[in-house]
Amino acid sequence: MELQSERTPIERRMDLVLSWLLRGGVIASAAIVLGGWSVLLVRLESRPALLPTLQEGRLIDEHTVAHSVANVTEGLARGSARAWIAIGLMLLISLPVLRVAMTSVLFGLERDWLYVALTVLVFGLLLSGLLLGRAL
Amino acid sequence: MFTSILWFEVALLGTSFIVGIFGAVLGIGGGVMLVPALTLLFGVNLRYAVGASIVSVIATSSGAAARYVHDHLTNLRLASFLEVATVTGALTGAFLSAVLDARWLFLLFALMLLQSSVLMMRLKDASLQAPSGTDKWADRLRLASTYPDRVLGRVIVYRPVRVWLGFALMWIAGVLSALLGIGSGPLKVLAMDSAMRLPIRVSSASSNYMIGVTAAASAGTYFVKGDILPELAAPVALGVLGGALVGTHLMVRLPSQRIRQVFIVVLLILAVQMGLRAFGIQVR
């Protein structure tokens, strides 16, 4: 049974556009992470020291930890599975931020200026948070 | 417990799948379950467990929101408005964490959760009652909306009350999540359910939508510090996404009172965890 919610056509279109963005982003990032993880699994058995390291909380082999953009792009070129996983995760993490930007645009199309202002504010706060986090 | 890393990875995928189901149904990121599971069952160091749980929050949020937005369960205006509170709260919390001893906060938080779960047990789900709201801010901000309820078989009209109380609680949820590193999802659902009197399905869907934004604000920092390990984050992300897919199907079919009952159990588990941490016992 299909229930129709009492939403305006614009609101319905807004819901659809946003869900496409999220769905596409989720599928893309899941595919990249899955690819990287499969390769990682094949190679894992050759690293018996990994399990105790994870548990003791030491950083695994500092040089292979993909935690900066330069590090990741260099790893991608080498075909490092961990770098591919990191790229997939970065895409996943960026989805909520992209989504906030997308809602601003959609509220703008709806000429709902109050909500354009609110979503732009949230977007600005998120960016400043990311920059502050980098500085800390 | 694990002798082979391959088993470790597969078991982590399965555990994350279950976390994803609960997360999508309840509108929470699943840190409340994933962090103890990772530290107690998998023996993972707390630092990496928290990094993995941030990934879990974002995976649940985007995975579940894709469907809830499509099904018109998410209130985009409400979520956009409340996001202002959670994000400013999270940034405030990040600043406070440098100067504040969070110890007594854990106890306060635990007591607050206990009290909230009692309150929630007494209340009926808002979808089962006619909207009684007379909050002029709900009108000014155009927060009233509708959603199709499959279980009741009709469109539910709802109107939030005590909008500014909800906003304040969302701010506190943001502060606490940054300060204590856990519990932003449950607090968001609680604020929407008990303070703003929204139907649980709307609260869960809108919370799911928001938790990703709060977590994304801090995820960058975790990434740079190297706390997000691909070996842990990959199976967690994939498992949670799969679980969220199943969870969203379940959520639209479960009776609203049942969703709330499960949620109350999760609140109590969180209260116990926070209570233990007040006395210096970290679950790990």
Interface residues (C-beta under 8 A of the other chain):
Chain A: M1 L3 Q4 S5 E6 R7 E11 R12 M14 D15 L16 L18 S19 L22 R23 G25 V26 S29 A30 V33 L34 G36 W37 L40 L41 L44 E45 R47 P48 L50 L51 L54 Q55 E56 G57 L59 I60 V65 A66 H67 S68 A81 R82 I85 A86 G88 L89 M90 L92 I93 S94 L95 P96 V97 R99 V100 T103 F107 L114 Y115 L118 T119 L121 V122 L125 L126 S128 G129 L130 L132 G133 R134 L136
Chain B: F2 S4 I5 L6 F8 E9 F42 G43 V44 N45 L46 R47 Y48 V55 I58 A59 S61 S62 G63 A65 A66 R67 V69 H70 H72 T74 L76 R77 S80 F81 E83 V84 V87 T88 A90 L91 A94 L141 S145 T146 Y147 P148 D149 R150 G153 R154 V155 V157 G212 V213 A215 A216 A217 S218 A219 G220 T221 F223 V224 K225 G226 I228 L229 P230 E231 L232 A233 A234 P235 A237 L238 L241
